[in-house]
């Protein structure tokens, strides 16, 4: 298959939905010869917020130390190949097409058929093996216990702050969700956690104790080093990343840590872009906890300045909780649906506004909302969904956008 044909086939596999469990991905990894080679270390990161930033920091530290690192993250914002990187470089189109062609033939023989996410993981792990990576950093897709990434044996595990998200899959309390996140812990292997709510910490401690897994909680943010990603929460993520990198055997000294953290990039998380004389901030704050962190970072960076807020979210999210955090940052809000089957209409989103919210308008698409917002003056904040951020980045960068449901 050509690259466009291979991507068309891959995206068609989203029809198989989401299947939580390890038997399918383990079989695919085995038959596709995609398990890590002997001696390759794997760092596995789960949590609700900050997973991607923490993974990006570990990857940047690895590259600064001269370690060849494979990075697997999800979802992508604009281009599918963002999910699979080696030493910072996306998997080439030719290699991606060739491996997806091989995977299509293999998947045709497997019952049940692997999901989009399982196929993507298999593709990534084979590319990391073929690229002779010394370290692999895996971000969970959802949860942990039955997430496909957990089929890959990990040497170091990390859990970022746990909050309420994906409740239809993971449970309706923090403790239930924490139990799923703790499913990545491996007997005898070191694990590190960001500070957690007391109930979450208790669950993680019990699970670690049962598995005889040494678990350490980060008790202070990292100071004394420049961190390229804005916001006080990123210093906590940096502390977690440094502990994981050290536990995986990376050679860390002051110069490595300074260079790794000062050059890290993670698009779509308080990302600032100039466009038509406006400063635009993109942030995929898709749950209340993430929105609170965004609001804190906004005030750190801009004080009391207000923004025109372009907002959208997908079904199943705590829209009221997110808007309660973000509305005080705005002088006007522009609602729109995102380009995904899970989209929520602008009117339904607006119905979740808190009392005393600023004026708002509803639009039929992101393009309409963006043009209305960009017509004003001052700062522009685009937030509420990673799908929205991806659509915005594609528009701002003149790139082709294709969203996914996984």
C-alpha positions as CSV (number, residue, x, y, z in Angstrom):
1,X,0.0,0.0,0.0
2,X,1.0,3.6,-0.5
3,X,1.2,5.8,2.6
4,X,-2.3,7.4,1.9
5,X,-3.7,3.9,1.3
6,X,-2.2,2.5,4.5
7,X,-3.5,5.4,6.6
8,X,-7.0,5.0,5.0
9,X,-7.0,1.3,6.0
10,X,-5.7,2.0,9.5
11,X,-8.3,4.6,10.2
12,X,-11.0,2.2,9.0
13,X,-10.1,-0.1,11.8
14,X,-11.6,2.4,14.3
15,X,-14.8,0.6,13.5
16,X,-13.6,-2.2,15.8
17,X,-13.9,0.2,18.7
18,X,-12.0,0.1,22.0
19,X,-11.2,-3.2,23.5
20,X,-9.6,-3.2,27.0
21,X,-7.5,-6.2,27.6
22,X,-4.0,-7.6,27.1
23,X,-4.5,-10.8,25.3
24,X,-5.0,-9.2,21.9
25,X,-2.1,-6.7,22.0
26,X,0.2,-9.4,23.4
27,X,-0.6,-11.7,20.6
28,X,-0.1,-9.0,18.0
29,X,3.3,-7.9,19.5
30,X,4.4,-11.6,19.5
31,X,3.4,-12.3,15.9
32,X,4.7,-9.0,14.6
33,X,8.1,-9.5,16.3
34,X,7.6,-6.2,18.1
35,X,8.6,-6.9,21.7
36,X,11.7,-4.9,22.8
37,X,15.1,-6.4,22.2
38,X,17.0,-7.8,25.2
39,X,18.5,-5.1,27.3
40,X,16.2,-2.3,26.1
41,X,14.7,-0.4,29.0
42,X,11.0,0.5,29.0
43,X,9.4,3.4,30.9
44,X,5.6,3.2,31.2
45,X,3.6,6.3,32.1
46,X,0.0,6.3,33.2
47,X,-2.2,9.0,34.9
48,X,-5.0,11.4,34.0
49,X,-3.1,14.7,33.4
50,X,0.5,15.4,32.5
51,X,1.3,12.0,30.9
52,X,2.3,13.4,27.6
53,X,4.4,16.2,29.1
54,X,6.2,13.8,31.4
55,X,6.9,11.4,28.5
56,X,8.2,14.3,26.4
57,X,10.6,15.3,29.2
58,X,11.9,11.8,29.7
59,X,12.5,11.6,25.9
60,X,14.3,14.9,25.9
61,X,16.5,13.9,28.8
62,X,17.3,10.7,27.0
63,X,18.4,12.5,23.9
64,X,20.4,15.0,25.9
65,X,22.3,12.1,27.4
66,X,23.0,10.5,24.0
67,X,20.5,7.7,24.5
68,X,18.5,6.5,21.4
69,X,14.9,6.8,22.6
70,X,11.6,5.7,21.1
71,X,8.6,7.7,22.2
72,X,5.0,6.4,21.9
73,X,2.2,8.9,22.7
74,X,-1.5,9.4,21.8
75,X,-3.6,10.9,20.5
76,X,-1.9,12.8,17.6
77,X,-2.9,16.4,17.1
78,X,-2.5,16.8,13.3
79,X,-0.4,14.0,11.7
80,X,-0.8,10.4,12.7
81,X,3.0,9.9,12.7
82,X,3.4,12.3,15.7
83,X,2.5,9.2,17.9
84,X,5.8,7.4,16.9
85,X,9.2,9.1,17.2
86,X,12.8,8.0,17.5
87,X,15.3,10.5,18.7
88,X,12.6,13.2,18.2
89,X,11.9,12.2,14.5
90,X,8.5,10.9,13.4
91,X,8.4,7.5,11.7
92,X,9.0,8.1,8.0
93,X,6.0,7.8,5.7
94,X,7.7,5.0,3.7
95,X,8.4,2.9,6.8
96,X,5.0,3.5,8.2
97,X,3.3,2.4,4.9
98,X,5.5,-0.7,4.6
99,X,4.8,-1.8,8.2
100,X,1.1,-1.1,8.0
101,X,0.9,-3.2,4.8
102,X,2.5,-6.1,6.7
103,X,0.2,-5.5,9.6
104,X,-2.9,-5.5,7.4
105,X,-2.0,-9.0,6.2
106,X,-1.3,-10.2,9.8
107,X,-4.5,-8.6,11.2
108,X,-6.6,-10.4,8.5
109,X,-5.6,-13.7,10.1
110,X,-6.3,-12.6,13.7
111,X,-9.7,-13.1,15.5
112,X,-10.8,-10.8,17.0
113,X,-9.4,-8.1,14.6
114,X,-6.9,-5.8,16.4
115,X,-8.1,-2.3,17.2
116,X,-6.7,0.9,15.8
117,X,-4.8,1.5,19.0
118,X,-3.4,-2.0,19.2
119,X,-2.2,-1.8,15.6
120,X,-0.5,1.6,16.3
121,X,1.3,0.1,19.3
122,X,2.5,-2.8,17.3
123,X,3.7,-0.5,14.6
124,X,5.6,1.7,17.1
125,X,7.2,-1.2,19.0
126,X,8.4,-2.8,15.7
127,X,9.8,0.5,14.5
128,X,11.6,1.1,17.9
129,X,13.1,-2.4,17.6
130,X,14.2,-1.9,14.0
131,X,15.7,1.5,14.9
132,X,17.8,-0.1,17.7
133,X,16.4,2.1,20.5
134,X,18.1,1.8,23.8
135,X,15.1,3.2,25.7
136,X,11.4,3.2,25.0
137,X,8.9,5.6,26.6
138,X,5.2,4.5,26.5
139,X,2.2,6.6,27.3
140,X,-0.9,4.7,28.2
141,X,-3.9,5.3,26.0
142,X,-6.5,4.9,28.7
143,X,-6.4,3.5,32.2
144,X,-3.5,1.1,32.7
145,X,-4.6,-2.3,33.9
146,X,-6.1,-3.4,30.6
147,X,-4.5,-0.8,28.3
148,X,-2.7,-2.3,25.3
149,X,0.6,-0.7,26.4
150,X,0.7,-2.8,29.5
151,X,1.3,-5.8,27.3
152,X,4.9,-4.5,27.0
153,X,7.1,-5.4,29.9
154,X,8.1,-2.3,31.8
155,X,11.3,-1.6,33.8
156,X,10.1,1.7,35.3
157,X,6.6,2.9,35.9
158,X,5.2,6.4,36.5
159,X,1.8,7.7,37.5
160,X,1.0,11.3,37.0
161,X,-1.9,13.1,38.8
162,X,-5.1,11.0,38.8
163,X,-8.4,12.7,38.2
164,X,-11.9,12.0,37.0
165,X,-11.9,11.2,33.3
166,X,-13.0,8.3,31.0
167,X,-15.4,7.3,33.8
168,X,-17.5,5.2,31.5
169,X,-14.5,2.9,31.2
170,X,-12.5,3.3,34.4
171,X,-15.0,3.9,37.1
172,X,-16.9,6.7,38.7
173,X,-14.6,7.5,41.7
174,X,-11.0,8.6,42.0
175,X,-10.2,5.3,43.9
176,X,-11.7,3.1,41.1
177,X,-9.7,5.1,38.5
178,X,-6.6,4.9,40.6
179,X,-7.0,1.1,40.7
180,X,-6.9,1.0,36.9
181,X,-3.9,3.3,36.7
182,X,-2.1,1.1,39.3
183,X,-2.5,-1.8,36.9
184,X,0.8,-0.8,35.2
185,X,2.9,-1.5,38.3
186,X,5.3,-4.4,37.9
187,X,6.6,-6.7,40.6
188,X,10.1,-5.8,41.7
189,X,10.4,-2.8,39.3
190,X,10.6,0.8,40.6
191,X,7.6,3.1,40.3
192,X,7.2,6.8,40.9
193,X,4.1,8.9,41.4
194,X,3.2,12.5,41.4
195,X,1.5,13.8,44.5
196,X,-2.0,12.4,44.7
197,X,-5.3,12.8,46.6
198,X,-5.2,10.8,49.8
199,X,-7.6,8.2,48.5
200,X,-5.6,7.8,45.3
201,X,-2.3,7.5,47.2
202,X,-3.8,4.8,49.5
203,X,-4.9,2.7,46.5
204,X,-1.5,3.1,44.8
205,X,0.3,2.1,48.0
206,X,-1.8,-1.0,48.5
207,X,-1.4,-2.1,44.9
208,X,2.4,-1.5,45.1
209,X,2.6,-3.4,48.4
210,X,0.7,-6.4,47.0
211,X,3.0,-6.5,43.9
212,X,6.2,-6.0,46.0
213,X,6.8,-2.9,43.8
214,X,9.0,-0.2,45.3
215,X,6.9,3.0,45.0
216,X,8.1,6.5,45.7
217,X,6.0,9.7,45.7
218,X,7.5,12.9,44.4
219,X,7.5,15.4,47.3
220,X,8.9,18.5,45.7
221,X,8.9,20.2,42.3
222,X,12.2,20.4,40.4
223,X,14.0,23.7,40.9
224,X,17.3,25.1,39.7
225,X,16.8,24.1,36.1
226,X,15.0,26.0,33.2
227,X,11.9,24.1,32.1
228,X,10.7,25.0,28.6
229,X,7.1,24.1,29.3
230,X,5.2,26.8,31.2
231,X,3.3,26.4,34.4
232,X,4.2,25.4,37.9
233,X,2.8,21.9,37.4
234,X,5.5,21.3,34.8
235,X,8.1,21.4,37.5
236,X,6.4,18.6,39.2
237,X,6.3,16.7,35.9
238,X,10.0,17.4,35.5
239,X,10.8,16.0,38.9
240,X,8.9,12.8,38.0
241,X,10.6,12.6,34.7
242,X,14.1,12.9,36.2
243,X,13.4,10.2,38.7
244,X,12.2,7.8,36.0
245,X,15.2,8.6,33.8
246,X,17.6,8.0,36.6
247,X,15.9,4.7,37.6
248,X,16.2,3.6,33.9
249,X,19.9,4.1,34.1
250,X,20.3,7.3,32.1
251,X,23.5,9.2,32.7
252,X,22.2,12.4,34.2
253,X,24.4,15.3,35.2
254,X,23.7,19.0,35.4
255,X,24.3,19.7,31.8
256,X,22.2,16.8,30.6
257,X,19.2,17.8,32.8
258,X,19.5,21.5,31.9
259,X,19.7,20.8,28.2
260,X,16.9,18.2,28.2
261,X,14.4,20.3,30.2
262,X,15.2,23.6,28.6
263,X,14.7,22.2,25.0
264,X,11.6,19.9,25.6
265,X,8.7,20.6,23.4
266,X,5.1,19.3,23.8
267,X,2.6,20.8,21.3
268,X,-0.9,21.6,22.3
269,X,-0.2,22.2,26.0
270,X,-0.1,25.9,26.7
271,X,1.4,26.3,23.2
272,X,1.8,29.9,22.1
273,X,1.5,30.8,18.4
274,X,1.4,34.2,16.7
275,X,-1.2,34.6,14.0
276,X,-2.5,37.7,12.2
277,X,-1.1,39.9,14.9
278,X,-2.7,37.9,17.7
279,X,-1.1,35.7,20.3
280,X,-2.9,32.4,20.4
281,X,-2.7,29.8,23.2
282,X,-3.6,26.2,22.5
283,X,-4.3,23.9,25.4
284,X,-6.0,20.5,25.4
285,X,-7.5,20.9,28.8
286,X,-10.2,18.2,28.5
287,X,-11.1,17.6,32.1
288,X,-11.7,19.7,35.2
289,X,-8.3,19.0,36.7
290,X,-6.6,19.9,33.5
291,X,-8.7,23.1,33.1
292,X,-7.7,24.2,36.7
293,X,-4.0,23.7,35.8
294,X,-4.5,25.7,32.6
295,X,-6.2,28.5,34.6
296,X,-3.3,28.6,37.0
297,X,-0.7,28.7,34.2
298,X,-2.7,31.4,32.4
299,X,-2.6,33.6,35.5
300,X,1.1,33.0,36.0
301,X,1.8,34.0,32.4
302,X,-0.8,36.7,31.8
303,X,-2.1,37.9,35.2
304,X,-5.6,39.3,34.9
305,X,-5.7,39.7,31.1
306,X,-8.7,38.2,29.5
307,X,-9.0,36.1,26.3
308,X,-11.4,35.3,23.6
309,X,-12.0,31.7,24.3
310,X,-12.8,29.2,21.6
311,X,-14.2,26.1,23.3
312,X,-15.3,22.6,22.5
313,X,-15.5,19.2,24.1
314,X,-16.5,15.6,23.3
315,X,-19.2,13.5,24.9
316,X,-18.7,12.1,28.3
317,X,-16.6,15.0,29.6
318,X,-17.4,17.2,32.6
319,X,-18.1,20.3,30.5
320,X,-19.6,22.2,33.5
321,X,-16.5,21.6,35.6
322,X,-14.1,22.6,32.7
323,X,-16.1,25.8,32.0
324,X,-16.2,26.7,35.7
325,X,-12.4,26.9,35.5
326,X,-12.0,28.6,32.1
327,X,-14.9,31.1,32.0
328,X,-13.2,33.5,34.4
329,X,-10.3,33.8,31.9
330,X,-12.5,35.0,29.1
331,X,-14.3,38.2,28.1
332,X,-16.2,36.2,25.4
333,X,-16.7,32.6,24.6
334,X,-17.1,31.0,21.2
335,X,-18.6,27.5,21.2
336,X,-18.3,25.0,18.3
337,X,-18.4,21.2,17.8
338,X,-15.2,19.3,17.0
339,X,-14.7,17.2,13.9
340,X,-15.2,13.7,15.5
341,X,-18.2,11.3,16.0
342,X,-18.0,12.1,19.7
343,X,-18.7,15.8,19.1
344,X,-21.1,17.8,21.3
345,X,-23.1,20.6,19.7
346,X,-22.3,24.2,20.5
347,X,-25.7,24.7,22.1
348,X,-25.3,21.8,24.4
349,X,-21.9,23.1,25.5
350,X,-23.2,26.6,26.1
351,X,-25.9,25.1,28.3
352,X,-23.2,24.1,30.8
353,X,-22.0,27.7,31.4
354,X,-21.8,28.7,35.0
355,X,-23.8,31.7,36.3
356,X,-22.1,35.0,35.7
357,X,-20.2,33.7,32.6
358,X,-19.1,36.2,30.0
359,X,-21.1,36.6,26.7
360,X,-21.0,33.7,24.3
361,X,-21.9,32.8,20.8
362,X,-22.5,29.4,19.1
363,X,-21.0,28.3,15.8
364,X,-21.4,25.3,13.5
365,X,-17.7,24.6,13.1
366,X,-14.3,25.5,14.4
367,X,-13.6,27.6,11.3
368,X,-16.7,29.7,12.0
369,X,-15.9,30.1,15.7
370,X,-12.2,30.9,14.9
371,X,-13.0,33.6,12.4
372,X,-15.5,35.2,14.8
373,X,-12.9,35.2,17.6
374,X,-10.0,36.4,15.6
375,X,-11.9,39.4,14.5
376,X,-11.6,40.9,17.9
377,X,-8.6,42.2,19.8
378,X,-6.2,40.7,22.3
379,X,-5.4,37.2,23.4
380,X,-7.1,34.1,22.0
381,X,-7.3,30.9,23.9
382,X,-8.4,27.7,22.1
383,X,-9.0,25.0,24.7
384,X,-11.3,22.2,25.9
385,X,-10.4,19.2,23.7
386,X,-7.3,17.8,22.0
387,X,-9.4,17.3,18.9
388,X,-10.1,21.0,18.9
389,X,-6.4,21.8,19.4
390,X,-5.4,19.5,16.5
391,X,-7.9,21.2,14.2
392,X,-6.6,24.6,15.3
393,X,-3.0,23.7,14.7
394,X,-3.8,22.4,11.3
395,X,-5.5,25.6,10.4
396,X,-2.8,27.8,11.8
397,X,0.0,25.8,10.1
398,X,-1.8,25.1,6.8
399,X,-1.6,21.4,7.4
400,X,-4.1,18.6,6.6
401,X,-6.1,17.5,9.7
402,X,-7.5,14.1,10.4
403,X,-8.8,13.3,13.8
404,X,-9.2,9.9,15.4
405,X,-11.4,8.4,18.1
406,X,-8.5,6.6,19.8
